[in-house]
Amino acid sequence: MRGPERIVVAGASLAGLRAAEALRDQGFDGELTLIGDEPHAPYDRPPLSKAVLSGWLSTDHTVLPRVRDIGARWLLGTPATGVDPRTRQVSLADGRAVPYDRLLIATGTRSRPWPERQGGALHGVHVLRTRDDADRLRAALAAAPGRVLVIGAGFTGGEVASVCRDLGLDVTVTQRGDTPLGSALGGVIGGAAARWYRDAGVDLRLGTTVRTLEGDAHGALRRAVLSDGSVVEAEVAVVAAGALANTEWLTGSGLAADGRGVVCDESCRALADDGTPLGDVFAAGDVARWPHPLYPGQLLRLDHWDNAVAQARTAAHNMVHASRAPLVHRPLPAFWSNQFGVNLKCVGLPALADQVVLTQGSLDQRQFVAAYGRQDRLVAAVAVDSPRVLDGYAALIEAGAPFPPVLNATDGPDRPEPLDPAFPRPADPAPGLPSVAATPSVPSAQAVLAGHE
Ligand SMILES: Cc1cc2nc3c(=O)[nH]c(=O)nc-3n(C[C@H](O)[C@H](O)[C@H](O)COP(=O)(O)OP(=O)(O)OC[C@H]3O[C@@H](n4cnc5c(N)ncnc54)[C@H](O)[C@@H]3O)c2cc1C
């Protein structure tokens, strides 16, 4: 059987670039087109909320290194506006149509904006997803505002607040839940994170939402009114309240896609809305939701760097070698964050857990490992300032090891006591901080969303 002659990648960022490189590695020598709505060459997002905001790195230095020459046609600054799987064409905002034999959807996510139009349009109200966002926010912080308000204490919110404190700026963080990072890591570890915030001098308002953002006569942000009636005077606000999948352009295409992502199977083939896999349309990266073999009964979407790279490579392999046994995408979820002077690394999916136990170190000393269990099996581990030990936990999770794990670590507690991890109840999720939610569109499946925000 003849292989594809024209491959189109929609979304020219981490997953799109790594897929393009992998396609060439797999021997694809046909026409390769990358379509990106941003004007920039692919760049790395994790530094945006860390080294870029702090001023250590300019966004010019976030360009992703190229692993190999891909000999591609680049259509940058050109949003894809639709796809017709019947005629196999992607339409572009400038009216052109690009034909394909195989299409990879890698359009990622965007920050959930401030929901109210007037408040969201005020000068000084920011989100952080793109390098343009980072340049704007960096300039706003460099102008030494009197106070910065961060809305949401997930990973992005924590990283922004941490950089603000490093820059000597006063910061207020609002969080609807009882702790920072509660949806991702639960209230036990979130409680430790709350101490990191407060020790760094952050004014942390838990169990609190922002009711309105108010500006002056020139349309510049001046204050926020919180749900408890208090007022925070701030010239800069950063909305860090979760992400939405970039799938609007797929409306009417017949693909199973909505604001939660593009549904695909475990070999990255996109599904039609009747649940049938398409042989010529694939998805990878933050935009993709799929049934992970390690977590049966779930549809997973991971807003994680490692996953974007691994899924792009699996998709590329399967796009080129469709007739052979397809590869299955089954990575152990993994991500990291740096905030308030600690390095946090996670493997597995804490949000699935019904128990957590401290296995090494101490919460108070900010150096520890916590293991998460579900129905007496180890499902995740979080290491704070102890990154080297995580590989061992990852192997145990993959092997389906019992919980609590038997480690005999020299820095472990004498009698580890499993606790309720204290995740927000599913019926009462923190807004914009994705956790576990029912998805009516896919029968007998749940969606697990694990995001950097
Ligand atoms: C500030 C920040 C910090 C992060 N830090 C970490 C971290 O510490 N650790 C970690 O594991 N992960 C982190 N992440 C997450 C990580 O960056 C993402 O998982 C990764 O970028 C996903 O890559 P992607 O290619 O799937 O999606 P994206 O990087 O979102 O790229 C998708 C691209 O498609 C474009 N696009 C959208 N719609 C269209 C369209 N219709 N037509 C054409 N192009 C389109 C988008 O503009 C974008 O350029 C962070 C993310 C952010 C924003």
The ligand as a MOL file (V3000), in Angstrom:
LIG
                    3D

  0  0  0     0  0            999 V3000
M  V30 BEGIN CTAB
M  V30 COUNTS 53 58 0 0 0
M  V30 BEGIN ATOM
M  V30 1 C 2.9120 29.5960 30.9580 0
M  V30 2 C 2.9820 28.0880 30.8000 0
M  V30 3 C 3.8290 27.3520 31.6070 0
M  V30 4 C 3.9050 25.9570 31.4720 0
M  V30 5 N 4.7470 25.2560 32.2800 0
M  V30 6 C 4.7760 23.9100 32.2000 0
M  V30 7 C 5.6040 23.1420 33.0530 0
M  V30 8 O 6.3010 23.6910 33.9070 0
M  V30 9 N 5.5900 21.7800 32.9280 0
M  V30 10 C 4.8050 21.1520 31.9980 0
M  V30 11 O 4.8010 19.9020 31.9220 0
M  V30 12 N 4.0200 21.8610 31.1580 0
M  V30 13 C 3.9730 23.2040 31.2470 0
M  V30 14 N 3.1680 23.9240 30.3930 0
M  V30 15 C 2.3400 23.2070 29.4150 0
M  V30 16 C 3.0930 22.9690 28.0860 0
M  V30 17 O 3.6750 24.1420 27.6310 0
M  V30 18 C 2.0890 22.4210 27.0760 0
M  V30 19 O 1.7250 21.1250 27.5150 0
M  V30 20 C 2.6190 22.3770 25.6420 0
M  V30 21 O 2.8700 23.6730 25.1730 0
M  V30 22 C 1.6040 21.6930 24.7220 0
M  V30 23 O 2.0160 21.7740 23.3900 0
M  V30 24 P 0.9610 21.7030 22.1690 0
M  V30 25 O 1.7820 21.8370 20.9440 0
M  V30 26 O 0.0760 20.5380 22.3430 0
M  V30 27 O 0.0030 22.9550 22.3680 0
M  V30 28 P 0.3450 24.4950 22.3080 0
M  V30 29 O 1.7150 24.7370 22.8480 0
M  V30 30 O -0.8070 25.1830 22.9680 0
M  V30 31 O 0.3610 24.8510 20.7580 0
M  V30 32 C -0.7750 24.8670 19.9520 0
M  V30 33 C -0.5360 25.8620 18.8380 0
M  V30 34 O -1.6310 25.8030 17.9110 0
M  V30 35 C -2.0480 27.1250 17.6290 0
M  V30 36 N -3.4370 27.1420 17.1340 0
M  V30 37 C -4.5880 27.1570 17.8590 0
M  V30 38 N -5.6540 27.1870 17.0440 0
M  V30 39 C -5.1760 27.1870 15.7740 0
M  V30 40 C -5.7920 27.2090 14.4960 0
M  V30 41 N -7.1090 27.2170 14.3430 0
M  V30 42 N -4.9930 27.2150 13.4030 0
M  V30 43 C -3.6190 27.1810 13.5220 0
M  V30 44 N -3.0070 27.1730 14.7210 0
M  V30 45 C -3.7640 27.1590 15.8250 0
M  V30 46 C -1.8600 27.8330 18.9590 0
M  V30 47 O -1.8800 29.2380 18.8390 0
M  V30 48 C -0.4960 27.2930 19.3500 0
M  V30 49 O 0.5280 28.0030 18.7170 0
M  V30 50 C 3.0890 25.3130 30.5050 0
M  V30 51 C 2.2230 26.0730 29.6890 0
M  V30 52 C 2.1740 27.4350 29.8400 0
M  V30 53 C 1.2370 28.2490 28.9660 0
M  V30 END ATOM
M  V30 BEGIN BOND
M  V30 1 1 1 2
M  V30 2 1 2 3
M  V30 3 2 2 52
M  V30 4 2 3 4
M  V30 5 1 4 5
M  V30 6 1 4 50
M  V30 7 2 5 6
M  V30 8 1 6 7
M  V30 9 1 6 13
M  V30 10 2 7 8
M  V30 11 1 7 9
M  V30 12 1 9 10
M  V30 13 2 10 11
M  V30 14 1 10 12
M  V30 15 2 12 13
M  V30 16 1 13 14
M  V30 17 1 14 15
M  V30 18 1 14 50
M  V30 19 1 15 16
M  V30 20 1 16 17
M  V30 21 1 16 18
M  V30 22 1 18 19
M  V30 23 1 18 20
M  V30 24 1 20 21
M  V30 25 1 20 22
M  V30 26 1 22 23
M  V30 27 1 23 24
M  V30 28 2 24 25
M  V30 29 1 24 26
M  V30 30 1 24 27
M  V30 31 1 27 28
M  V30 32 2 28 29
M  V30 33 1 28 30
M  V30 34 1 28 31
M  V30 35 1 31 32
M  V30 36 1 32 33
M  V30 37 1 33 34
M  V30 38 1 33 48
M  V30 39 1 34 35
M  V30 40 1 35 36
M  V30 41 1 35 46
M  V30 42 1 36 37
M  V30 43 1 36 45
M  V30 44 2 37 38
M  V30 45 1 38 39
M  V30 46 1 39 40
M  V30 47 2 39 45
M  V30 48 1 40 41
M  V30 49 2 40 42
M  V30 50 1 42 43
M  V30 51 2 43 44
M  V30 52 1 44 45
M  V30 53 1 46 47
M  V30 54 1 46 48
M  V30 55 1 48 49
M  V30 56 2 50 51
M  V30 57 1 51 52
M  V30 58 1 52 53
M  V30 END BOND
M  V30 END CTAB
M  END
